[in-house]
Amino acid sequence: MKRIALKCAVVAGLAACAMSGISSAFAQQTIRVGWTIPAEESKYWMMKRPAEFPDIGKDYKIEWVQFQGTAPMTQALAAGALDCATQSPLALAQGAVNGNLQAYIVAQHVSEKPGSFSVYWAVKDDSPIKTIADLKGKTLSINTLGSGIYGPLAILLRQNGVDPEKDIKLVEIGFSLSEDALRSGRVDAAVMNQPFAARMEAKGGTRKLFSLSQQQPDIVHILDACRKDFVDKNPELAKHYVRDLTLGMKKALANRDETLKVVNEVMKAPIPVLETYLLKSNDFARDPGAAPNFPAIQKMLDTYTEAGLLPKKVDVAQFKGPIVAPLQ
């Protein structure tokens, strides 16, 4: 969902590891996994509560590598510096089209569904903007120019008579700063994501204008993907990993109190803040078995092609492999 430049030292170190030590990593049954913040509760459980996963540290090991967004992880996967990583559907598809990345989608972290939280644009309570059509000539924030949420946004604008390239101004502002940009008047409409939406709503003075669910009700935000060559050469290692992703999702949903503690340890966000939304009806949706929603992902890929974010149609079938959650 965010495309922030990865520090050169990290990329160089990972690439060197990939080129010189990949065979020894496999021999040690170690899997190199990229992760980011937020909304990867199954991974957070695996990182912070490894004793809850009998295979970790016994049958295989995980080398966790933190990134600041999905696009850098796509690059690391394509370079062979990671075995598996969190991905957005757009980043994965762009990696396949532009970087010849061959990968399998093995699990899903969060998505949207009717009744769940949906990424939305907010305006001030006293704003004259009442409909999407009223955004013509206005300034909107977006987390990253060209990010995965741009496709649905562009289509919604066009459907309401607003040209996303000519009729509005998009300003790149991180989710955490979006509320301030709106309240200070820097933007007329601000994109909101959790936990920042819950914080803003608690203060009052703003209202939701429209959400991505109006374009597609089952948007998939982040999933987990592994390089095809890694899975094909190491099926048992891949099964260990996907089995634990499945178990991690189960534990996260079954024990909310402990999940709040786990997420607090990872994100450093206060538990009272997490309590307002995490795993509640105003949070994203999570499949109990971490199963990828391939039909929804295909819809998104088609949306990205229509919006010009992908140069050609991408078939989700190329990302379907032999190992996928839920796996017991």
N, C-alpha and C positions, 0 to 999 in steps of 0.2 A: 504494500500500500504506500510506502515511502521510498524515495530514491535519493539517498544521501551518499556522498562519496566516501568510499572506504579508505582508511589510512594506508598509504603506500607500503609501510613497513609490514602491515598485516598481510596484504596481498602477496608481497614478495616472500614473506616467510612461509605462507601457505603453499605458494607455487613451488618453492624449493622443496618443501616436504613432499609435495605430490610427485615431483620429478625424481627425487632421490630415494624416498623412503616408502613408496606406496606398497611394495611387496612385503616389507617387514611389518607394515601396519596390518595387512591382511593376515600374516602369519601369527600375529599376536591377537587376532580376532578383535581388533579395535576399529570402531567406526567413527569417522570424523563428521560431526553434525553441526550445522550452522543454525543459530537461533536468534531471535530478536524479541523486542517488547512492543506491544502487549499481546495478550490473548493466546498464549501457548501453554495453557495450564497443564496439559498432559506432559509436556517436556519439563515444566517447572517441577512437577512431582518427581520425575525421573532424576532431575538434578539435585533437588533438595531432600528427597526422601528415598535414596537408592536402596535402603534396606527393605523397602516395600516391594522391590522387584528382584526376585530370587536369581534371575539370570545375570543381572548387571554386576560386574566385578567377579563373576564366577565363570560363566560361559562366554562372556564377551565384555569388552570395555567400550566406553564412549568418551571421545575427546570432544568436549563442548567448545565451540568457537562463537563468540557473540559478534553480531553485526548490527549496523544501524538502519537496515532496511532490506527488502527482498532483492532489489536489483544487484547489489554487490554480491549477494549469495549466488545469484544466477551466474555471475561472472566466475565465481570461485568454483561452482559446479562444472562449468564449461572448461575451466582450466585443469580440472582433475584435482583441485586442492581440497574439495569436500566430497564426501560420499553421499550425504543426504542433507537437506536443508529446508527451512520454511520458504515457501514461495507464494506469490500471488498468481492467479491465472494469467494476468497480463505479462508479468516478468518471465514466467516460464515459457509462454508462447513466443515472446520476443527473443528469448534465448535460443529456442528451437529454430526460429526463422532467420535470425541474424547471426547467431553464434554456433549453429549446427549442434546445439545441445540435444542429446538423446537422453530422455529421462522418463521415469515412471512416477505417476502420482500414487502414493502409497497410503495416505491418510488425509484427513481434513480437520482443521482446527475450529474455525468459526465461520458462520454464514448468517444470512438473514432468512427469516421466514415470517409469515403472517403472525403478528402478535409480538414479535421480538423487536429489539432495537434495530433501527435502520439509519445509516449515515444520512444526515440532513443538513440543510442550509437554514440558518436562523436570521431573523431581522429584529430590530428593536420593536418594542410594543407600539411605539408611536410612529413607526415608519409608514409612509404612504404606500409602500410596496405590499400589495395584497395577493397577487398571483404571480406565477412564473413570467407571464407576459409583461408584467410591470418591471422586470429586470433589464429591459432594453435601456442601454445607456448607463448602466450601473456597474459598480465594482464588486466583484465576488472574490472570496478567498478560496484557495485550494491547497491541499497539503504539499503537493509537488506537481509542477507542470508536467503533464503527460502521465500522471499516475492512473491506477486502475479505476478510480472513481470518475475520471474525466469522461469515459465513454458513455455511461448512463446519463451523466450530466448533460453532455452535448446533445444526446437524443431527446431528452426532456425539453431542453431549450428549443430545439428545432420544432418539436411538436407543438410548441406554444408560440411560434412565430418569432423566435429570437435566434439570430445567427450567432453561434458560440465563438466565431472567429472575428466577427465584425461589430456585433451589437453590444458586447460586454467587455469589461476589462478583468482579466484574471490575475490575481496577485498571489504569489507563492508565500504561504504562511503556515508554519507547523501547527498541528492540531492544538498543542498546548497554549499557543499564543492567539488562537483564532478568536476567542471570546474577547480579549482585550482589544483586538483590532476592530471588532464590531462596536463595542461600547465606546471606544474613543473616536469612532467615525471614520477610521481609515478605510473601512469597507462598508458597503451597504448590506451585504449578506455574507454570513460567515459559515464555513463548513464545520460541522460538529461531529465528534466521535467520542466514545467513552474512554476514560472516565471524565473527560472535560465537559461533556454535555450535561452529566448529572450535576457537576459543580455549578455550571452556569444556570441551570434550571432552578437550583436551590436558591440562588440569589434573586431570581425574578427579573422582570424588565425586558424580557425577550420572548419571542414566539417562533414556533417552527413554521417555515414557509413551504418547503417540500422536501421529500426524502427520496433516496434512490429506489426504494421499494415501489414507487409509482412507475418506474421503468421496468423493473424485474423484481418480483417478490422473493426470489430464492437466490439472491446474489451470494456467491462464495467469496469470502475475503482472503483467507489464507489457508493453505494446504501444506502437506509435506511431500517432497519429491526426492527420489534417489536416482543417481546416474544409472542408466541402463546397463553399462558394462560392469558396474559394481554389483548390481543385483544378479546379473547373469552369471558372474564368476563366483559370487558369494551368496547363494540363495539361503543357506542356513543362517548366516550372519544377518542378512536382511530380514529374515523371519523373526529372529530374536528382537530386532529393533521395532518392527511393526507390531509384534505381539505386545511389547511393552508400551508402545504408543496407545494401543487399544486399552490396555490395563490402566494406563495413566489417565485417560479420559474417564474411564469408569470410576476411578478413585476420586477424581476431581469433582464429579457430579454427585457422588454418593456421600461425600463428607465436606460440605460447604465450609464449616467452621475451620477445618484444617486447611482447606484450599485458600481461605482468606489469609492464613498465616504463611502459607507457601508463597503466594503471590506477593505478600508484603515483603518477604525476604528477598525476592527477586527484583521487584519494582521499587522497593523502598517507599511505596505509597502507604499512608496511614490506613490502618484497618477501618476506622470510621468512614473514610472516604470510599474504600472498596466496598464496604457494607451497603452503600447506597445503591449499588447497581450490580455488582459481580454475581453472576448466576441467578439474577432475578429477571422478571419479565422485561425490564428496560435494558437488558444486556443482549449481546448477540446470541444467536442460536448455536447449539452444539449437538452434533449427532452422538448418541450414547455410545456407539461403537467406533466413532471417528471415521465413519464411512464416507468416502468422497461422493459428491453428487455430480456425476459425470454429465447428465443431461443439462443441469444448470450451468456447469462450466462451459459446455458447448454454446449455450445461449450467450454467455458472456463473451466468448471468443468471436462470435458472429457480431456482437455489438461493437467490439473493438475494431473489427474490420470495417464495419459501417462508419465508425467515427474516425477512421484513418489512422488508428494507432497500430494496426497491423497491415502490412502491404498486401496480404493475400489471405484467403480463407484458411483456417487451421482446423484440422479434424482432431477432436479430443481423443479419438481412438488411438492415436500415436502415443498417448501418455498412459494407456492402460497396460498393465503388466501382470505377471503371474502372482505377485504378492501384494495384497492390499487389505487394509483394515475393513471390518473387524477381523482380527486374527486371535484365536484363543491358544 
